[in-house]
Amino acid sequence: MSILAPSRAPSVSVLDFGIIAPGRDGASVLRDSLELADAAERLGYNTFWVAEHHEAHFAWGAPAIVMAALGQRTTRIRIGSAAVLLPLYNPLQVAETFRTLAALYPSRIYLGVCAGVPEDAIALAALSDSDFCAQPDSFAQKLPALEAFLHGRFEAGHRFAFGATPQHAMAPALWVMGSSERAARRAGANRAHFAYSLFHRGSAQEPSVARAFREACSARGDGFEGRVQIAATCICAETEIAAQAQRKRVEHWLQNDLKVVISGTKQQCHEQIVDLVDRFDADDVTLFHLWHEQAPRLAALGAIADAFKLNTYAPARDNNHAP
């Protein structure tokens, strides 16, 4: 069995999509997500990430509003967006929204952004501004603008020299979430931490991607020490047979949209996570539990928390160098 010494232990977090699985309804899925966040905080998880999707089979489309509700009912756990579809939005608007959240819940808000947009042309047209199609790589322009508004990267006397409103709030840590070396290098170049998705269909799951991010951070020469997070899907069950059965169901349902990265018993999942952390030299790991019934999902949360002794080795909080 792989052993991870406490001094090398990564922070462990939870990702929730709010998927309305067949036979479920949106209201109950949303209630389950709120309950899941309560459990994650109680068990010692570092961050509860909520996704942004705009299809009908998701329980929300506005992660910032869900984050506000989560902040109200929790006290310690960090809350993050995974991820705001930045090409669709004005960077100043995003900065103001998340600085407001940071003012309400100091040192607990993470702003995760990505370059993705809806594949559905109707949804894309409804969500985006009129010149979107003329700017196919708008993420490349909007990311540095967002970072500037968050941290006041303007000359003295500029209207936003102290950042976006509310200026009294500490800016939330900025994360770029992606599955490519291009996204990794862009994150490092813009003083953002990098979350590497291992489960999206386009992910090559290559350690070179994480190394590219570190290289981009070093190339800046300003001392920014970005963190690498790996995001993985997980099926943790009491027995290997139960995990295999769930994996078969999930893979049939996902139709290759997402990859199952980790599966097995508590011990097997722990070993696989440890191996991934070592392989990618990761600081953080976020798990998306592929159970759509609440009881096994809560059980999986508890099992992973126990395997990593999360309540025993809870990392110290540092909003700018997010653990």
C-alpha positions in Angstrom: 0.0 0.0 0.0 1.3 3.5 -0.9 1.9 5.7 2.1 1.8 9.5 2.0 3.6 11.1 4.9 1.6 13.9 6.7 4.2 16.5 5.6 3.7 15.5 1.9 -0.1 15.2 2.2 -2.0 17.3 -0.4 -5.1 19.3 0.4 -8.1 17.3 -0.7 -11.2 19.0 -2.1 -14.6 18.1 -3.6 -16.1 19.1 -6.9 -19.9 19.1 -7.5 -21.5 19.5 -10.9 -25.1 19.4 -9.6 -26.1 16.8 -12.2 -29.8 15.9 -12.3 -29.5 12.2 -13.0 -32.3 10.2 -14.5 -35.1 9.8 -11.9 -34.0 12.9 -9.9 -35.3 16.4 -9.8 -33.4 19.7 -9.7 -34.7 20.8 -6.3 -33.6 17.7 -4.5 -30.2 17.7 -6.3 -29.6 21.2 -5.1 -30.5 20.3 -1.5 -28.1 17.3 -1.8 -25.3 19.6 -2.9 -25.8 21.9 0.1 -25.8 18.8 2.4 -22.7 17.6 0.6 -20.9 20.9 1.4 -21.9 20.6 5.1 -20.4 17.1 5.2 -17.2 18.1 3.4 -16.6 20.9 5.9 -17.3 18.5 8.8 -14.9 15.9 7.4 -12.0 18.4 6.9 -12.0 18.9 3.2 -10.2 22.0 2.0 -12.5 23.4 -0.7 -16.0 22.8 -2.1 -16.0 23.6 -5.9 -19.2 24.2 -7.8 -19.3 24.0 -11.6 -20.9 26.2 -14.2 -23.0 24.5 -16.8 -26.0 25.7 -18.8 -27.7 22.5 -19.9 -31.1 21.5 -18.6 -29.7 18.5 -16.6 -27.9 20.7 -14.1 -29.3 22.1 -10.9 -27.8 25.5 -11.3 -26.3 27.8 -14.0 -24.9 30.6 -11.7 -22.1 29.2 -9.5 -21.6 32.6 -7.7 -25.1 32.5 -6.3 -24.7 28.9 -5.1 -21.3 29.9 -3.5 -23.0 32.7 -1.6 -25.5 30.2 -0.2 -22.7 27.8 0.7 -20.8 30.6 2.5 -23.8 31.4 4.6 -24.3 27.9 5.9 -20.6 26.9 6.4 -17.8 28.5 8.5 -14.4 27.1 7.5 -14.3 25.3 4.2 -13.3 27.3 1.1 -15.7 27.7 -1.7 -14.7 27.9 -5.4 -16.1 28.2 -8.9 -15.0 25.4 -11.2 -15.1 27.1 -13.4 -16.6 30.5 -14.6 -16.8 30.4 -18.4 -14.7 33.5 -18.8 -15.1 34.1 -22.5 -18.8 34.7 -21.9 -18.4 37.5 -19.4 -17.0 41.0 -18.8 -13.8 40.6 -16.7 -14.7 43.6 -14.5 -18.1 42.1 -13.8 -16.5 38.8 -12.7 -13.9 40.6 -10.6 -16.6 42.6 -8.8 -18.8 39.5 -8.2 -16.0 37.5 -6.7 -14.5 40.4 -4.7 -18.0 40.8 -3.2 -18.0 37.2 -2.3 -14.5 37.6 -0.8 -15.8 40.5 1.3 -18.6 38.4 2.7 -16.4 35.3 3.3 -12.8 36.5 3.8 -10.1 34.1 2.8 -12.6 31.5 1.8 -13.4 32.3 -1.9 -11.6 30.9 -4.9 -12.2 32.1 -8.4 -11.7 29.4 -11.0 -12.0 30.3 -14.6 -11.7 28.4 -17.9 -11.7 28.9 -21.6 -14.7 26.7 -22.3 -18.1 27.8 -23.6 -21.3 25.8 -24.3 -21.2 23.6 -27.3 -24.9 24.3 -28.0 -25.0 27.1 -30.5 -28.3 28.4 -29.2 -27.1 28.6 -25.6 -23.8 30.2 -26.7 -25.6 32.9 -28.7 -28.0 33.6 -25.8 -25.2 33.8 -23.2 -22.5 35.6 -25.1 -22.2 39.2 -26.3 -22.6 40.1 -29.9 -18.9 40.2 -30.8 -18.0 36.8 -29.3 -17.7 35.1 -32.7 -15.2 37.8 -33.8 -13.0 36.9 -30.8 -12.5 33.1 -30.9 -9.6 33.4 -28.3 -11.2 35.9 -26.1 -10.0 34.0 -23.0 -6.4 35.1 -23.8 -7.5 38.7 -23.7 -9.9 38.5 -20.8 -7.7 36.5 -18.4 -5.0 39.3 -17.9 -7.8 41.9 -17.7 -9.5 39.9 -14.9 -6.2 39.5 -13.0 -5.6 43.2 -13.3 -9.0 44.1 -12.0 -8.7 41.6 -9.1 -5.3 43.0 -8.0 -5.2 46.6 -9.2 -2.5 46.2 -11.8 -2.9 49.7 -13.0 -0.8 52.9 -12.7 -1.2 55.1 -9.6 -4.3 57.3 -9.9 -6.1 54.9 -12.2 -9.8 54.3 -11.4 -9.0 50.7 -10.6 -5.5 51.1 -9.1 -6.8 49.4 -6.0 -8.8 46.7 -7.8 -12.4 46.2 -8.6 -15.2 47.2 -6.1 -15.4 46.4 -3.2 -11.8 47.6 -2.9 -11.6 46.8 0.8 -11.9 43.1 0.1 -8.8 40.9 -0.4 -8.9 39.5 -3.9 -9.8 35.8 -4.1 -7.1 33.4 -5.3 -7.3 33.0 -9.1 -7.2 29.6 -10.7 -7.2 28.6 -14.4 -8.8 25.2 -14.9 -8.0 23.3 -18.0 -6.7 20.1 -19.6 -4.0 21.3 -21.9 -0.4 22.6 -21.8 -1.7 25.8 -23.4 -4.0 26.4 -20.5 -1.2 25.6 -18.0 1.2 28.0 -19.6 -1.5 30.7 -19.8 -2.2 30.3 -16.1 1.4 30.6 -15.1 1.9 33.7 -17.3 -1.0 35.4 -15.6 -0.2 34.7 -11.9 -3.0 32.2 -11.6 -2.8 28.7 -10.0 -3.5 25.8 -12.3 -6.1 23.0 -11.9 -5.4 20.2 -14.3 -8.4 18.2 -15.2 -7.6 14.5 -15.7 -11.2 13.5 -16.5 -12.2 15.7 -19.4 -12.2 13.8 -22.7 -9.5 16.0 -24.2 -7.1 15.5 -21.3 -3.9 13.6 -22.1 -3.1 13.1 -18.4 0.5 14.1 -19.0 2.8 15.2 -16.2 4.5 17.5 -18.8 1.4 19.7 -18.5 2.1 20.4 -14.8 5.7 21.0 -15.6 4.8 23.5 -18.2 2.9 25.4 -15.6 5.8 25.5 -13.2 8.1 26.7 -16.0 5.7 29.5 -16.9 5.6 30.6 -13.3 9.4 30.6 -13.1 9.7 32.5 -16.3 7.9 35.5 -14.8 10.8 36.0 -12.4 8.6 37.8 -9.8 8.5 35.0 -7.2 5.0 33.9 -7.9 4.7 30.3 -6.7 1.7 28.8 -8.4 0.1 25.7 -7.2 -0.8 22.6 -9.2 -4.1 20.9 -8.5 -5.2 17.7 -10.2 -8.9 17.1 -10.6 -10.1 13.5 -10.9 -13.3 11.6 -11.1 -13.7 9.0 -8.3 -15.8 6.0 -7.6 -15.1 4.8 -4.0 -17.2 1.9 -2.7 -17.1 -0.6 0.2 -16.1 -3.4 -2.1 -14.2 -3.7 -5.4 -17.3 -5.4 -7.0 -19.5 -2.5 -6.0 -17.1 0.0 -7.5 -16.8 -2.0 -10.7 -20.6 -2.1 -11.0 -20.9 1.6 -10.5 -18.1 2.3 -13.0 -19.9 0.2 -15.6 -23.1 2.2 -15.0 -21.4 5.6 -15.1 -19.3 4.9 -18.2 -22.5 3.8 -20.0 -24.2 7.0 -18.9 -21.3 9.4 -19.6 -20.9 8.1 -23.2 -17.2 9.0 -23.1 -17.9 12.7 -22.2 -15.8 12.2 -19.0 -13.2 9.7 -18.0 -13.3 7.6 -14.8 -9.9 8.2 -13.3 -10.0 6.6 -9.8 -12.2 3.7 -8.7 -12.1 0.9 -6.1 -12.2 0.5 -2.3 -11.1 3.1 0.1 -7.6 1.6 0.2 -7.4 1.3 -3.6 -8.6 4.9 -4.2 -6.1 6.1 -1.6 -3.3 4.4 -3.5 -4.4 5.7 -6.8 -4.7 9.3 -5.5 -1.2 9.1 -3.9 0.2 7.8 -7.2 -1.3 10.6 -9.1 -0.1 13.2 -6.7 3.4 11.9 -7.0 3.2 11.5 -10.8 2.1 15.1 -11.3 4.0 16.6 -8.4 0.6 18.1 -7.3 -0.1 20.3 -4.3 -3.8 19.7 -4.3 -6.3 17.1 -5.4 -10.0 17.6 -6.1 -12.4 14.7 -6.5 -15.6 14.5 -8.4 -17.5 11.6 -6.9 -19.5 9.7 -9.5 -22.4 8.8 -7.3 -25.7 10.4 -8.0 -27.5 8.9 -5.0 -26.7 10.9 -1.9 -26.0 8.0 0.6 -23.1 6.4 -1.4 -21.7 9.8 -2.2 -21.6 10.8 1.4 -20.1 7.4 2.3 -17.4 8.0 -0.3 -16.6 11.4 1.1 -16.2 9.9 4.6 -14.0 7.1 3.3 -11.6 9.4 1.5 -11.5 11.7 4.5 -10.6 8.8 6.7 -7.9 7.5 4.3 -6.2 10.9 4.2 -6.9 11.8 7.9 -8.2 15.1 6.7 -9.3 16.3 10.2 -5.9 15.4 11.6 -3.7 17.1 8.9 -5.9 20.1 7.9 -3.6 22.6 6.1 -3.2 26.2 7.3 -5.3 28.7 5.4 -3.5 31.1 3.0 -5.8 32.8 0.5 -3.1 33.9 -2.0 -1.1 30.7 -2.1 -4.0 28.4 -1.9 -3.4 25.1 -0.3 
